[in-house]
Amino acid sequence: MRKPNFENLKNRWPSTLVARQSVGEFSGGILNPRTMANFSSRGIGPKGCVRVGRQVAYDVDELIHWLQNRSELVDHDDEPDGSAPDQAIDG
């Protein structure tokens, strides 16, 4: 299983922390703040979580590491119907 490289996300981000409310922006829409809250409450979220009052943030390196461990590159051959993702199928 090949893993994607999310290190470029770190280079675009202006801080060493990502606020939970900003994980969608950080990840290009892959992550959702509510989902991240659920993962954290179940103990399966990224390590390095920081709480300041009611706000929660993730260490950028830990968030990238967590995201890479939960991800895999998908080849067109891996699609269930053999078609490329988002490709229209003519009937």
N, C-alpha and C positions, 0 to 999 in steps of 0.2 A: 504494500500500500504506500503510495507516494503522498507526501505531505506538502501542502502549499507553504509558501514563505510569506509571512505577514510582517516581516521586519520593516518593510517600507512604510507601514502605518506609523511606526515610531518616529521616523524621520519627518513626517508631516505634522506631528502633534507638538504643540508648543509647551508641553508640561511633562513632568515625570508621572503625573497622576491623570486618570480619566474619571471624571465624575460619573456615577451610575446613570444619571439623566443624559449624559453625552455619549454613552456607548454606541448608540445608533449612528451618530455623526462620525465617531472614531472609526467604526467598522464598515462604513459605507452602507449601513442599513441591515447588515447581517444580524446584529445583536439588538435586543429590545430591553430597555430598562426593567420592565416588569418580569421578563424571563430571567434576567440576571438576579433580581431580588429573590425569585423563587429558587434558583440554583443555590444562592447563598444560604437561604433558610434550610435547604436540604443538605448543606455541607458539600455540594459538588461544584461550587463556583470557584473562581480564581483565588489563589492564595494572595496574600499581600493586600487584603482589603483594609481600608482606612475609614474610620468613622469619626466625623467631626460634628458633634451635635446630632442632628437628624440626617445629615448628608453623608453619603457613602461614596468612596472613590476607590479605584483599583490602580495599583502600580502598573505602569505601562508594560514593563518587561514581563511581569507575571500574567497580565491579561493576554499578551501576545503568545506566551508559552501555553497558556490554557487553551486559547483559540486554536493554535496549531495542533495540540494533542487531540482536540475534538473534531478535527477536519481531515479531509482527504481529497486529493485531486480525482476528478471523475473523468474518465475517457468516454468518448462517444460510444464505444463498445460496451461500457458499463451501464448504459441507460437500459431500463427494463424492456423497451420495445426496439432497441437497437438504433433509434433515431437520435440525432443531435438534440441537445436541450433547446427548447424554445423554437424548434423547427416545425413549421406547418407540415402536416401530412395530407397529401391530396387523396381524396377517396374516390 
